């Protein structure tokens, strides 16, 4: 049943490919909204971050969004080549890297959500003339939250894949041990 869920296809894409595509889109929304409307100027040439004039908040949101974007590209590519890996040990290494990285990115998106939401909460309305950049800030916060759920789900899928690879490895070991030895 677990193998069927992992191998289930929707128009030629596996569940993990669709999930990486959603995380890919979420990361684009976060960094693009901050880059496009995350900085405002208030009557002078100096740009301020819409998140309580805290440049660290904008820089963190942009950095995590761009990095997650490239990691999604890497893992979508790896997902296409995964069936071609013949060694169980190589597959296990790829799945362990996927599990670790997905767990770390779930945490980093949680930090991003908390940091951006906190800074947005303390942003006074007079820092945003004509409510400029408010929608972009809300989008960055919302899609940071969606990214937590998305990367958390990827972590669960990677854990399930890790359990299945461990099971396959044990079965192969038992089959090799229980095969009758050929007479010499």
N, C-alpha and C positions, 0 to 999 in steps of 0.2 A: 504494500500500500504506500509506503514512504517513497519507494522508487518510482511508483506511478505518479506521485505528486511532483517529485523533482523532474521527472521526464515529461510531464504533461506539457503539451505544446499548444500555444494559441497563435494560429496563423504562422507557424514555423519558428516561433521564438519560445525558448524555455522560460520557466517561471523566473529563474535567476536573471536571465537576460532582460526580461521585462522590468524586474525590480531594479537592476542596475541602470536601466534607461530612466526610470522615475527618479532615482537619486541623481543621475546626470542632469536631468531637467531642474530638479530642486536646487542643485548647486549653481546652475546658470542663473536662476531667478535671484538667489541670494547675492551673488557677487555683481550681477548686472544691475540690480536695483540700487545697490550702494554706489557703484561706479557712476551710474547715470544721474541719480538724483540724491545721492547720499551726502553731498556737500553743497552748502548754500553760502552765498556772500551777503553780508548785511550792510549794504551801503558803501562798502569799500572793496578793494581788490583781494582781501584776505578771505579764503574759503574756510568754512567751519563744517565739521561733521554734524549731521542732524541728530546724532545720538548724544545729546547733552554737551555738544562741542568737544567730545572726547575722541580724538583722532585714533586712539588705540581700538576703540569699538569698531570704527569703519575699517581700519587696517586688518583687524582680526577677521571680520566678516568677509572681506575681499580675499584674504589669504586662504582661509579655510574653504571658501567656495571654489577658488581656482584650483587648489590642490585636490579637492574631492572630485572636481571635474576630470582632471588628468588620471586620478586613480580609477574612476569609473571607466574611462577609455581603456586603461590597462586591463582591468578585470573583464570587460566585455570581450576584448581580444583573447584573453586567457580562457574564457568560457567557450569560445569557438574552437580553440586548440585542445581543450581538456580531453575530449574523447580520443584524440590521437596519441595521448600519452600511454605507452604500453606498460610501463613499470608502475606497480602498485605503490612503491616507495615514492616515486616522483609525484604521483597523484596525491598521496598523503601529504607531502610537503606543500603542494599547491593549496590543498584544502586547509592545512594548518595555517598557512600564511593568510588565506582568505578569512579564516575564523579570527585570527589575531587582529588583522587590519580592520575588519568590520567592527569588532568590539571596541577598538581604539577610536574609530571614527564615530561610533555611537556616542561615546563619551565626549569627544571634541565638539560634536554638534550640540550636545546637552550644554556644554560650557558656552558655546556660541549663543544658544537660545537664552540662557540665563543672563549672560553679559549684555546682549543687545536689548532684551526686555527690561532689564534693570536700568540701563542708560536711557532707554526711551521713556520709562516711567518718570524719570527725574528731569526730562527735558521740558523747560518752561515754554509756554506758547509764544512768548515774545522772541525766542530764538528762531522761530520759523515764521518769517513774514509771509503773509498770504497762505499759510499752511503749506509752504513749499517743501517738498521732500517727505511729507508725512506719510503719503501712500507708499512710497518706496521703503520707508522705515518699517511700516507695518508689514509689508510683503516680506522683507528680510527676516523679521521676527517670526512670522507665520511659517515661512518655508524652512527656517531653521528648526522649528518644532516638527514639521513634517519629515525633515531629514533624520531626526532622532528615530522616529517610527520606522522609516525606510531602512536605515542602516541597522537598527535592531532586528528587523525582520531578516535582513541579509545575514546577520550573525546567527540567527536561528536556523536558516537554511544551510549555512556552512557547518554548523554543529551537527545537523542531521546528515549531511554529506560525509562528515568525518566519522560518525557512527557507522554508516553504511560501508565506508572504505575499510574501517577496522574489522567489520563483520566479514567482508569479502577476503581480507587478508587472512583471518583466522580460518575460514573455510578452505582456502587454498593450502594453508599449512597442514590442516587435518587431512585433506585429500592426498597430499604428497606423503604424509607419514603412514597413512593406512593403505596405500597402494601396495599390492603384493610384490615382493622382490622377484626379479626375473632369475630363473635358474642359470647357473653359470656352467 
